[in-house]
Amino acid sequence: MSDSEGTLTRRQLGRYLKSAREEAGFTLEQAGRQMDWSKSKLQRHEAGEVAKIRRPDLDLLIRLYQIDDRQAAHLHGLAETAAGKSWWHEFSRVLPEDFRIYVDMESAAAMLTTYQPDLIPGLVQTRPYARVLAYTANPEDGEAALAGRLELKTRRQRILTHNLKKPQLNMVLGETVLRRVIGGPKIMADQLKRLAEASTLPNVTLRILPFSAGMPTGDQTGPFVIIDFGPDGRGQPLAPTTIYSEGYSSDMYSEKRDVVERYIEAYRVLQRAALDESSSRDLVREIAREYSA
């Protein structure tokens, strides 16, 4: 696990534990005595400075603070992530360190709002489209590593249709996404048909930003995802909204309020300039037919 990944996840867990303690009416000293911990030890957990919390200790805090089952499950997920135990662990050999924290956040998200100017988002890629990208980016891979990358993407995609609580996926895609040929006409035709089909799911929205819209933000806007985790049983955010921005050499994660607000506003501008959902789906299907001709 990378330092940035562990730090962010531990901070999320610690922030939630602090909030739960305060809502339960415990001071640091009172909760520490119940745990047979020093005040400073509990404070370090709440600050995200401790790499791992033992499951029995977390269970005791959950009972002490009277945290409900849904919130408790989220806390256990954060604790497992901070300890390096996640469903994607079996794919760690082919999963870049910078991207591991995103996969965890994606799995826990209530809503994913993304702008992609150049490529189909991973959650709605077909396997042939994904294979071309994976092989091009990693030509040294053997078949086993390539298969691992593709299976990882397949597992990620299940959240849209297989999760008990399916996240909302909102997409604004540049028209370049539809016109850029990845792997040839047949792969593109099938990919665009898949994209159009995905846009009919009740938890998916799609808008295409046409070439005619120009540069709505007045500047180049790279790909980004706004990750929302939804509220807990008391109406408070389970974790802060986080921005993920993918770069060529490194990825950026930020939960700073001014950064989050800037990206939210950028998405609103792009969404306003994009086609509506019906027109977007029609355009995707029209271009798919062009590839099939």
N, C-alpha and C positions, 0 to 999 in steps of 0.2 A: 504494500500500500504506500502511495506517495505521501510526503509530508502534508501537502495541501489537502489531499483527500481526507486523511485522518483528522487534521485540525478542524476542517469545516464540519465533518460529521460529529466529532466530539463536542464542538461548540453548539450544534443543534440539540444534541442530547442534553448537554448541561443547561442550556437556556430553558428547555422544557422542564427539567427537574426543578430549577429555581422557581419558575412560574408556578408549578404545582405545589411546591413547598409554601410559597407565599399565600396562595389561594387557600391552602389548608390551614393557614394561621400559625405556622411554625417559624420560629427564628432559627438561624443557623445553629445556635447552641442547643436549642430544644431538639431539633431533628438529629443533630450529631449525637446527643445522649441516647436517643432511641436506637440509633444505629451502633452505639458503642464506638463512635468515631470522634476524632477531634474536630473542632470547628474548622480548622484549616484544611483537613482532609475533605470534608464535604464541600468546602469552598472551592477547592481545586477541581473536584468533579463538576461543579456547576460552571466553572470557568473553562471547561474543556481541556484541562491540563493533564488529565490522567488518561493513559492510552487505553485502558480496559477496565470495565466494571464487571465484577463477578455477578453471574445470574442470580444467585441467592440474595445478594445485596440489592440488586435492582428490584427483585420481587418484594423485598421488605419495604423499600421506598414506595413502590406502587401501592402496597397495602396501607402504609402509613399515611400517604397522601390521598388515599381513596380514589385512585385513578381508574377510570372505567376500562372495560375490556378492549375496546377499539383503540383507545389511546395507549394502553399497555402494549398492545401488539406493535404499534408504531415505535414505541420506546425500545422494545426488544429488537426490532429491525435495525434501528440506529445503533444499538449496542453491538449487534453482530457485525454491522458494517465497520464500525470503529475498530473492532477486533480483527477485521480482515476476513470475516466469514460471510460470504454472500453467495447467492445462487450462481453467480457468474464465475465462482472460484475455479471451476473446472475448465474455464476458458482463459485463465489468466495468462497462458503462454502467448495467446494471440490478441490479447486485449491491452492496448496501450495504457500506461499508468494514468495519463491525463484524462482518459475517457472512462476510467472505472467509476469515479465518483458520479459522472453523468448517468451511467447505467443504473446505479443505485437510486439516484434522484428520480429518474424516469419511471422506475418501478413503483416508487412511492407517490408519484404525482397525482393530483386530482385534475389538473389541467396543464396541457403543454401547448404553448402558443409560439409558432415558429415562422420565421421568414427565411426562405431559401432562394437565392437568386440564380443558382446554377445547376443544382442537382435535386432529384427526387429525395424527400426525407426518408431516412432509413426505415421508419416504421411502416412505410407503404411501398417499399421497393420489392420488385419480383426477384426471385433467386437468380435468374440469368443476368439481370441488370446489376445486382449486387456482386455477382461473380466477376463480371468485367471490371468493375471498380476495384474490388479487392485484389485481383490479379495484377492490375495495372499499378496499384500502389505498392504491392508487395511481390514483385516478380520472382524473388528468391524463394518464395514459399513452395514447399512440396504440397502434394495433394492433401495430406492430413491436416496441415496448417490451414490451407484454403477451406477445407470442409469445416474446420473449427470456426473460422470467421463467419461462414455462411450460417452455421447452426446457431451461433450466438445471435445473429440478426433475426433469425426465425424465432428464437426464444423471446427476444425483445418485442417482436411484433404481436405476440399473444396477448399483451396487455389490452389491446384494442377490442378484442373479441372474447377472450377467455377469462379475464379477471372478473372476480365477483363485483368489484367496484371499478368499472372501466373508466379510464381517464378521458376527459374531453380533449380532442386534438384539433387545434385551429391552425390552418396553414394559409399563408400568402406565398405564392410561388411566382417568380419572375417568368415571363414567357420564354426566356432562354432555356429554362428547365425542360420545356416541351420540345424545343427546336434542336437542342444539343444532342447529337446522335451518340448514344452509348451502346456499342456492341452491334450496331446494324439496324436496319428498318424493322425486322421482325421482333427483335427484343424491345425496340421502342414502342411498336404497336401494342404488344402485350403489356408493357409497363403502363402505358397511358390508359389502356382499358382497365387495368387494375386500379390506377389512381382514380378514374371516374367512378368505378364501383365502390371504392373506399369512401368516396365523398358522399355516398348515399347512406352511410351508417349514421345512426342517430347521434353518435358521439364524435362525429368528424365534420368539420367545415373546411371548404376549399375555395379560395379566391385566387384568380390569376391576375398578375400585374402585367398588362400588355405593354409592348414596346411603345405604343402611342402615349403612354402615361409619362414618359420621360423619366426624370429623376425626382420623385416626389419629395424626398427628404432634403434635396439640394446638395447632397453629398453621397459618396459611395457608402452603401450599407451592406456589410458582410453578413453571412448567415448567423442567426442567433435563435435561441429558444428561451422563452420566459416560462419558468417552472413554478407552478403554484401547487401547494400541498393541501389546500382546503382547511376548513375549521375543525377544531376538536369539539367535544360535547358541550363546551361552554362558549362556543362561538369564537374562540381565539385561534389564530393560525397555528397549525401543527408545527410548522417551521417557516422561516422567512422566505418570501418569494426570492428566487435566485435567477440570475441571468447566466446563461451558458453561451459563450461565443467561440466558435470553432476557428482556429487559426492553422496555418500550414505547419508551423514548427511547434506551437504550443496552444493550449486552450485557456480561456479566461472564465473564471467563475466569480460572480460578485453578488452579494446581498445588500450592498450599500444602497440606501434609499434613493439617493440622487441618481445613481447609475440605473437602478431598476426603473425609476420614473422616466428617465430619458429613453430607455428601450421601449417602455410601454407606449410612450408618445410616438416614437418612430413607427411602431406597429400600427397605431391608429391612423397615422398619415398614409402608410402604405395600403392599409385596408380600404381607406376612403378612395384612394386612387385606383384600386383594383376593380375588376368586373364583379358583378354580384354572383352569388353561388350558382344560380341556374345558368347564366351566361358562361361562367367559368367551366362548368361541366360540359356544356355544349362545345366549347372551344377544344377542350381536352379530347372529346370524342371525335371531333372533326379532324384534328391533327392525327389521331390514331388511325383514322380511315386513310389519310394521306400516306402514312407509312405502310399500310396494308395493300395499297394500290399497285 
